[in-house]
C-alpha cells in the first residue's frame, strides 16, 4: 500500500510539473532537488526545442554561470557515493578502450596526445596512460588524486592548445555543454589535421530519453541523434546506437548490441578543419 501511495503522489507531482514547466522528476532529479534547490531554480524554466542539425536543446539555455553553480554544488552529490569518483576504471571505459584499439590502433602510441573531455573519475585516461600516451583531462571539478604524477588537468577546453590533440574523447559529457556551436569551434581548433574524435552520448531516440517524453533529463542541455554526428564529421568510422553491453557483463561483443532505439550513440571519426 505504501508503494502504491508513493507512486500516486509521484505521478500527480510529475503530471503537474510536466504541464506547468515541461519536465518531470526522475529518481536522480529527486536527489538533486532534495540536496540543493539550485537544480530546480535552473532547470524548471527550461523546455525542449529541436534543431534540424540533429539535436534537441534546452530553451532558455542555462547560462554558464548557472551550470557551474549546479555542478559545483549538486551534481556529484546527487549521483551518490557508489557512482561518484571512487574508482579509476569502469567496465564502460574498457568497452571504449576496445573501440579505440579496434578502429584507430595507429593513434594509440607513445607521444600522441589524448584529451578526455569531462574526465570525471579518470576512466579511459588510466588505460591510455598505460600505452605511453600523453593524457590531458578537461574536468571543471576534481579528479581523484590516485597518483603523484600521471597526466595534466585543465578546467575548460579553451585551455587546450591549438592543433595539439591526436584523440579527443568524451563519455557522457557532450550533452552537458552550454553552447554546442562554440564547443565545435574549440574542437576544430585543438585537433591536429589527422586527429580523431570519439563520443558516447545518450541516444535522443531512446524511448526513455527525455526528448521522447518532452521532459528535461537534468542536467542534460543537449539530446543528440545520429544525424548530428553525420552532419558534423567529415569521415565516420563508427556512428550507431547501442544498448550498453557492459550492463549485461559483456565487453568483447559490444557490436552485437546495436539498436536504433538503444540507450547510447557512439560516434568515432574525423572532422573538417
N, C-alpha and C positions, 0 to 999 in steps of 0.2 A: 504493500500500500504506500509506503514511504517513497519508493522509487517512482510509483505512478504519480504521486503528488508532485514530486520534483520535476518529472517530465512535463506535467501540465503547466507548472509555473514557468519553466524554461521556454516552453513553446509559446506561452502567452507573451512573455517578455520579448522573445525573438520576433514574433509577429508584429508587435508594436514598433520595435526598432527598425525592422525592415520597411514598414510602411512610412515611418516618420523620417528616418535617417538613411535608409537604403543599405543597411548591413545587418548581420546578426552575430551573436556571440558564439564562438566556438569554445571548446574546453580551454585552449591556450589563451584565448581572449579573456575568459573569466579570470584566469590567473593574473593577466596583465592589469585588468581593471581593479582587481582586489588589492594588488600591491601598489599601484600608482595610478591616480586618476588622469595623469598626463595622456595615457593612451586614449581614453575616452574623449578628452578635450581635443586631441589632434585628429583622430580618425572618424569620429561620429558625424562630422560635417561633410565627409567625402562620399562621392558616388563614383560609379564606374562609367567611363566612356570608351568608345572603340576607335582605333586608328586603322586606316587602310594599310598601314605598314605592317600590320600583323600582330597587334597587341591591344590589350585593354589597359587603361591607366586611371589613376585617381584624379578626380576633379571636385574641388580645387586640389592641386598638388600641395602637400605639406611643404613648408619651407625647409631649407637645410638646417636652420636653427631648431625648428620643431623636431625634426627627425633625430638630430643629435641629442636633444633633450630626452627623447624617448629611449634611444639606445643606451645612453649613459645611466638612466635612472631605472629602467624597467626590463629591457629585453632579456638579458641573460638570467636574471632572477626568475622571470616568468617561465623560462624553459625548464627550470628545475635542475637540481644538482646532477642528476643522472645524465642529463643531456648537455650540461654546461661544459666548461673547459677543464675536465678532469682526466683527459686521456689524450694521447697523441695521434693514434691512427684508428679509424673505424673501418668496418667492412666495406662501406661505400667508397672510402678512399682507395681501398685495394682494387675495387672494380674500376675506378677511374684510372688508376695506375696501369692496369692491364690494357685499357683502351689506348692510352698514350703509347705504351710499349708495342701494341699491335699496329697502330696506324702511323706513328711518327717515331720509330725507334732511332732514326738517324739524328733526331734532335735531343735525345736523352744521353748526352755525352758531356764529359768534363769541360768546364769553362763556359758552357752555354748558360743563359740567364732565364730562370723560371720565376714568373710573378704569380703569386697566389692572391687573387683579389677577394677580400672578405675571408681572410685565412682562418679566423675563428680559433680553433684549438691547435692549429698547425697542420693536421691532416696529411694531405699528399706532400706537403713540404718536407716532411720527415723522409719519405721514400725517395724523393728527388735528390735530396741532400746526400743520401747514401750512394747515389750514382755519381757524385762529384760535381753536380750542377750547382751553380751559384743561385741561391734562393733569396728572393725578396718578397716579403709578406706585406700586403696592404691591408691593414686592420685598424679601424678607428678606436677600438677598445684595447684590450691587452691580450697577449698570447702567453700561455703558461711558460714559466722560465725553467724548463726542464734542463737546459744546457747553459753553460757559461758563454759559449760562442758556437754558432751554427749558421745563422742567417742574419739578414738585416730586416728591420721592420719600419715601415712608414705608415702614417695615418691616412693619407689621401693619395689617389692615383696621380694627382697633379705633381706630386713629389718625385715621380719616377722619371728618369732621364729620357730624352728623345732618342729614338732609334736604338734602344738598348736591350730589347726583350726578344728572346727566341720563342718562348711559350708563355702566353697569358692564359691563366686558368681561373675559373670561378665555379664553385659549387654552391648553389642556392644563395647567391649574392647579387646577381644581376637584377633580380626582381625587387631589390631594395634601393636601387639608385634613385636620386632625386630628379635628375634630368637626363633622359636617355640620349638626346642629341649631343649634349655637352660630353657625356661619357664616351660616346662613339668617337668624338674628336680626339679625346685623350688616347683611346685605343690606337687610332691611326698614328698618333704622334709617337707613342712609345715603342711600337712594334718595329723590328727590323723588316727589311723588304721581303725576306723569306720566312718571316715569323708565322707562328700558328696560334689560333685561339681555340680554347675548349670551354664550353659552358654546359652545366646541367642546371635546368630551371624547372619549376613546376609547370606542367602542361595545362595551358588555358582551356584546352578541350576536354580535360578530365571532368567527368560529371560531378566530381566532388569539389572541383575548383570553384572559388568564389565567382569567377567570371561567368560560369554556367548557372549560377544561382543568384546572380545580381546582389552579391554582398561582398564586403571587403574582408579579405583574409589578412588581418593585422599581423605584421606591419608591411605587407607587400604593396608596393607602389605601382608595379607593372605586372601584367599577366600575358605571357608570350605564347604565340602559336608558332608552328614550324615556318610559316610564311615569313615571319620576321627575320629568321636566320637565312632563309633562301634569298631574301632581298638584300641583306647586309653583306653576306660572304661572296667573294668572287670565285672561290674554289671550296667546295664542300667534300670532305672525306666521310662525314657522318652527319646526318640530320634526321632523327627519327624519335618517335615517342616510345617509351618503355614503361613497363612495371619495374619496380626496383627489386632486382633479383636477390639482392643481399638480404632482403626481408624474409626470403624463403631459404636462407642459408645457402644461396647459390652465388658463386663468384665467377667461376670459369665460363659458364654458359650464359652469360648476360644477354647475348644477342637473341637467344630463344625467347626472350620476354618482350619482344617488340609488340606494341599495341597502340594503335592510333588514339585510343582513349586512355592510355596509361598515365601514370601519375607524373612522369617527368619527360622532358625533352633533352636529348643530348646532341650537341652540335659541335663539330670539330672541323676546322678548315682555315682558310686564309682570307684576308680582306684586301680590297684595293687600297693602296696607299694614297 
